[in-house]
Amino acid sequence: MRSCPVVEHTRPGEVMADRYRLTDLLTESKGGRFWRAFDSVLQRDVAVHIIGCEDDRAPLLREAARRSATVLDRRMLRVLDIDEADDRCFVVNEWGSGTSLDLMLADGGPLSPMVSAWIVAEVADTLALAHEARVAHGRLVPENVLIDTDGAVRLIGFAVDAALHGLPAGRVSTDVADLVGLLYAAMTGKWAGVSRSVVTAAPSTHGHVLRPRQVRAGIPRDLDSLCEYVLNHGGDTEVTAAMLADSLRDFLGPSASAAEAWLARIEHPQRGEGMVVLPPLADPPVRDALRDQTTETGEPAEAEDPDEAEDTSAGTTDEPTQPVEEGLPTEAGLPIFHEDTDDVEWLRHHTEKPPPPPAFEPHPERPLFAPDPDPGQPVRRPRAAPVTQGAGGAGFWPWENTGAGTGTGSGVFPAYVDEDEDDDLRAPGTSMLRLAGIIAACLLVLVAVVIAFNLGRGKTPLGTTKDESSQSPSSVSTSSSTPTSAPVTGVTARDFDPQGTDGGENPDEAAQAVDGNPATSWQTSKYRQQFGPVGLKTGVGLVLDLHRSHEVTAVDLTAVGSPTGISIYVTYQAPQNLQGLQPAGTTKISGTKSTVSLDQPVTGRYVVVWLTELPAVPGGFRGAIAAAVVQGD
């Protein structure tokens, strides 16, 4: 298959045929693209399928558009135009505002059987009309079924989308299989049709998809049998779209209006429905034109010397060079772009040298706090050699220099001393340091005396007896502060099945789990598959109402059968589902009794006993709880 290279340059904002401005790229398949565009003539949004004229699918796209235009039905998004421009072939379709079926299933999960049957019945009516005219959709997947803002069903890309994907025309049997696949997907959230879809594929065994009732409970047997018969034959049956439409209408009966009204009331998420207006794109400038542009402020320009220009073109770089002014050294510049005009100025390096920093102030000859010597006192003179400052030594000023040398010392201050100097002229702080050392020594002696005295009396260094100290304070405080818990009384129970649609899990037996009689129990329904990601559900359980908030520490459980997987949740409000909740404790009951101790006490009114694994019974899996006792304050 060969694609036109011009198609890959199609980008948002481009105008096709002087009319359709491309806004959003929706899907792409091997060079063929599906765009949302704006019709500037009729001022409305349209859908545009684009492919290169040299592509092998271009004739299929043109023929599919002509065949689709022959079918007139209110549920089809009609073909409005087909044209070729700039070596591209494009088909323009009507635009529909709403939510496609695949997004509806991803956001809200599977639909009810009644709503699913009504949607597929609407699609079947359109297919019956098209098949009578020998026109097939060719790719009837959930992405091409739209529920608009009024609740009506609209079909996207009738015959055109299949041509864009390179599929042959006239696949009526594929339409029938995909039609039932739509019913299967709407009821279970899994895709079982023939065409490829982004929806998760339905589970299968030995080449046959599972029946809808094996994937989700509560599906009527009539719809289950219909899906089983058509899908496991790949649509190669005598069943037609008209027969399916009649069967689904008979199944719906008077409830068809209720299903239609429900679809009309749903809220559609905003996914960029507003009109997008993009400015036209200018053609990229030619390289030769860039080289001719010169400015007086030093913008890039082509060299005037022919030899220099020839050397530059022969190099490996295509960037223009910066002109060098005569007599000036080469220096970096910073471009300045103006918002109002297209002019560019260059901020050059400063040529003036900055002024020198101020000179440092000279050091004072003596510190500001040094006292002036008295005229009658003798002049200080340094000693000839370093000495260790003794108890009678005095300090000195290190900046003082009499010319006889520099004094050093091993004490706090260098040993400049005058033998005739009085004690009041010693270095400041020496007396306080000496006093502090004496006090510290006295304290150490006092502590040593007290310890020796206590040890001599046969006691501990702190003066306590040995039997009193053997009991640690932590053990006493722990024993006195241990919280007590007791069974919570007056508890009521109800079944909890947020993922079921068949009336709950034996709600009339829920009270038997908290009646104190181990002979009675609440049991789940019997399932053919174990709970888990591949099962019908992830679990079922009980909601225990404590009737006021308690600090829950543990839950004592008595189960019937083993093993039984249990998760405990504690909430303030009555739970509707487990989304956003974290389990306070988990366990697997291997025998009959077990206590689920919470990692930390959790305060709440409602305790959910959630069964995540059921014991095996003949013909499937089933669990039961005979007693559930909540321990709390």
Steps between C-alpha positions, in 0.01 A plus 500: 500500500637842407410831669531851361786684679299825507255357757761489775527879489128544577482690827243691712407836353543393138210587269390247239317603183488859632221390733577234762743605775647198685480526881542161677657172382267223624647174366770384257540171313805438281514848352121552489379762748163587651470871593254731661474814288306824474299590190562873450221526241213349702659584840475152651721212613553207262694171499762452226667173387827577315729272301762552229381483141778252418398271788346167398207571733399823327267326246342303786439823691331670203278199426409461869391864520275458193341183642448658843325800346233270352374395846274759665440445872477739792751298701781529243749787495456582131766550233500871409781532248782315322786679327871497414744781574881520516542130413265403782163329486258588779140421598296740714240358741244652731635568854322361808538628856483243777685203650606188313407163646861404581549816708164451671601147604845617615356783712190338651540125453256257334142610429181331611361229270196715409709803399746278311218330308345836405833640367570189292138494373547854366822397325332186363219706343758705306696192395183329379425799275861516371529125442181512295684748273807269504709748700693383808664704772808275496642601841220515757705542822407692821715793384261553204177501708422846639242594766433866428400769747130429439536129579469389136724235342718614207734290282844637407687427176243282328699307234762779500687395814542145368646634174740721697625186678539314169212257560294367207144615440177304542586309818141436608581192712767702683240768574270238658778360719614849602140598574467220755850589620364847580228338713763287677724805563218721628391236755846379615753767404693245288525491119412172323446619142699415187649844428782636714410746777671689781260339750647211700445166329246259648635195686498179299571131539587252224441765234148589622411814696336450837128555524399844637354338814843349572656847493233700682207387712142615442493481119169364362516155347350617167785746440755249629383233255496748210864599561606137540336393172628781277846574640625143519409461130683820395181647351486221240136417576161561347444782749460843338502853638123525445443182703716632781313831502163321527625270778640787705182708456292203619730455799475868597125534471365797702838559668651643179379850584657480847838402354483787250409745777795379711746567218354848451572586866866395517766769530763504227853598608646807335768382257583819315164565332571870452589631156875540449610785274865483396693764302607412147851360469755692296735321264850443642759758375746401231861465611630735228261772616636470854854550376405825325366658820747738668455764768715776628481367856698185427241245390624188308588579138679341206864591440564738212825335391420240228792282607388512861140417399623206294701366795203537730265311267750217477509453877288269710290771669209694350475768770570866394811662646528811722678797330816618672565873513850618407723581794270347767554166675243225455248498786168332579170682463149450640203536257203714610167413330219759487138388534350779287741478205721239339819700570782337693760701694821370651612574854878528479763447763597805705818665368559731798697353785326509840651729768740333744363401841570729797819441696490304826523696824832442683497297818503708817828494691318408818150360561230750576451358849872515599566743786761770453816440708560724798801730476639362826479134400801328346492413132400138415773297344470154347702215634777369286364142490147345509383409848201321644267743665489429871263598772662835539539577130318780323362539150624707210379675188603292198518808272752671723858483381785678677762383256656245732322201346167325491374319804318167495356287774330171560225641722188691411704809418862526384731567790584868492559575868652768707654391829397821674141490363220474759232224501224739388671534158472130409315388183120536541315172573787300646364523854151383392642198318705405801195531726286286270763225497512495879120472530487213247767310690309542826181367342678190370645432844155541660337256254777244561448526876122447470542195275758348735272561798199329332705202392637465851143470639424218254279709276521614141703809400173697494409395856216256419476139608578229250152339511334833419727566205452150353152598386541742210270805479414408142347167605292665771372770267430244226293279725301795630436654155405185306157566341225257569261376236171314527241365256270769360135416566185587306664447161278453192606369159400523135640348184746703288521431124600824319597314179182295467175571322294195598346612832790457743660213687224330705402816694246311714783292651730792592365530857603139575868602494458719812228312694753323724390155384784316320250249361354765268697682234485739206625357173583644158366394165678217318747615232657303220820701520712608794505870590784708357603700192389224261187408693150638482556714812783598729299413812178524705443549870306631798459851645490499882322806647632584852234781534765743629869561451736256672875456505522162327804287585410153367221288345440139607364288213362148474486374140344194340751331272858593423699671378312832521680828417387795716566878485368739769401862427384760760308814390295780653238500222300207369713372206356473149819352351867455595647763268755713684499281815804323642466172695568531874590131522507182291519127570433160348291265717648152460275334761171624633594781740739791470557845647584789266712736712521848351844649447386805699167573674262667253199707606174466308141385509488252211722191469514324160587128503611451136546146367774494235539120469229233532530133598442247225164318504355247255434683175678829586597723793296623799586660835314538829542696827348340813610765751653849482594675826651850498752580775524866602484753777 
